[in-house]
Amino acid sequence: GIWYDMPLPINGECFCRNCLAQLRAAGHDPLDTLAQRRHKQLLLTEFMRRTHELAHSIRPGCQVDHNNQTRLGLGQRAPFMDNIDIEALPTAFWGYLYFPANVRYARTFGTSVCGMSGRFQGAWADFGGLKHPNQLRSELPGIIAQGAQCDLGDQLPPNGRLDPAVYDTIGQVYAEIERLEPFLNRAVPVTEAAIVVAGAPLEDIGTSHPNLAGSTGRAVYGLTRLLMECRVQFDIIEPDQDLERYRLLVLPDGLEVDEGLAQRLRAYLAGGGAIFASHSALRLAGTDTLWAEELGLEYRGESPFAPAYLKLALGSQASAAGAQLWEGLPDYEYALYEGTAQWLPRDPSAVVAYVGEPLFQRSPQHYTSHAQTPFDHLTDYAAAVVRGRLAATAFPIGASYHRHGYWIYREVFRRLLGAVLPERLVESDAPLSAELAVTHQAAGADHPERWMVHVVNFSPNRRGPEHPEYLEDPIPLHDVRVTLRADRPFRRAYLAASGAELPLSATANGASAVVPRVQFGEIVVFE
């Protein structure tokens, strides 16, 4: 086959004379970023079509890959890819969120996906840098858990000789993955939710670079973490994909909802779906109108304060539902570090949290101490609302969680999620650092229908400011309970790697099993 390494226009724009001439001939302004992106999407798609057809004309049936195509608009390019490769060396600049976000987008186009980590301590050309085998034993289970093939990148030195120590390390880990292949072949991810993303063609959903204007990366990264930590099984999709196949839609801060999408969202809610919307995703793009009229909210602009404050509706302010929602949480004014919208409720019955304001906005003219001015007073503006199967936060919870990791944002998200989607596919008492994913195999000649719950123990060492997480000495998890709700009776549970039988307890709509020990990753098989 043939493997093209990242045939992408840099930043989705080009100012060569050919592109300038084509844009101007079509009546477009070359300085219009959206026009540039659409033009480069057409050029790239046509390039991929021609190279795909050329390779197959020379060698029919060969595999043609184009590396790292997980940019928006992939649906147009996917027909010209025999496999979708995701290059994501986590100890380099990609980090440990790039693959989890991008694979959930790439796998929705009906093409096989391959996730690439690397053998290096750092990034490419890190000769002399070799990961501990245990690091790879944590990374590869995280790739295969998402229904992807796994790959480890190496680089040939100038002498052209492969290093035996490198391949001994890789071989140890690959041998363990090979034993799991009967449970991986033709196994497909099972999902119940989707983050809906939109933007200019070729925008990278898996980046949070501060200089990329309009990037959805921070919101997507934050919501990816939130959903993973809440054990929700989810994809990342664009608005033109099938919304109805999911029980929950998550609308990230910054999502532009036009009238067409708003109508589909209203129909989705009317049909029994659940929605969580963050910040501006509750508004019709370019207007002050909220598309979810049943919430009874008026948009009054953005708060002039950053941070503003979050005050949970407790005590006399709380409805019956709100009082239950926040049970056990401190009655406190929590900082909204990224600011908030101002939603004025016409009917306060849906409001479960309010916006608070400081005495003044800290600045050189109005100074106080080391950071923000303390809380001063409560406003009538809603910070969080729930009505039926629709929940929303006025503040950008995705970007806020990505940038600050404040536990209260996760707790607010988890509880609002529970209000609109009370029963989820999988639950566990594993710690937040563990990742859970569900895959399914149809019955085959050598096995019955089976469901797999992957439990990956991401247990990093304490990191320093100059290097990423290292996973070579994970703390084992013990007696991890996994509950699967697949709406069918299960008769058997066991571990894929060892075949060890697990005691099975029947639950509503499924079954529960306890895994005695998880060192790196285990696959719990339900039949």
Secondary structure, 3 states (H helix, E strand, C coil): CEEECCCCCHHHCCCCHHHHHHHHHCCCCCCCHHHHHHHHHHHHHHHHHHHHHHHHHHCCCCCEEEECCCECCHHHHHHHCCEEEEECCCCCCCCCCHHHHHHHHHHHHCCCEEEEEECCCCCCCCCCCCCCHHHHHHHHHHHHCCCCEEEEECCCCCCCCCCHHHHHHHHHHHHHHHHCHHHCCCCEECCCEEEECCCCCCCECCCCCCCCCCCCHHHHHHHHHHHHHCCCCEEEECCCCCCCCCCEEEECCCCCECHHHHHHHHHHHHCCCEEEEEHHHHEECCCCCECCHHHCEEEEEECCCCCEEEEECCHHHCCHHHHHHCCCCCCCEEEECCCCEEEEECCHHHEEEEEEEECCCCCCCCCCCCCCCCEEEEEEEEEEEEECCEEEECCCHHHHHHHHCCHHHHHHHHHHHHHHCCCCCEEECCCCCEEEEEEEECCECCECCEEEEEEEECCCCCCCCCCCCCCCCCCCEEEEEEEEECCCCCCCEEECCCCCECCEEEECCEEEEEEEEECCEEEEEEC
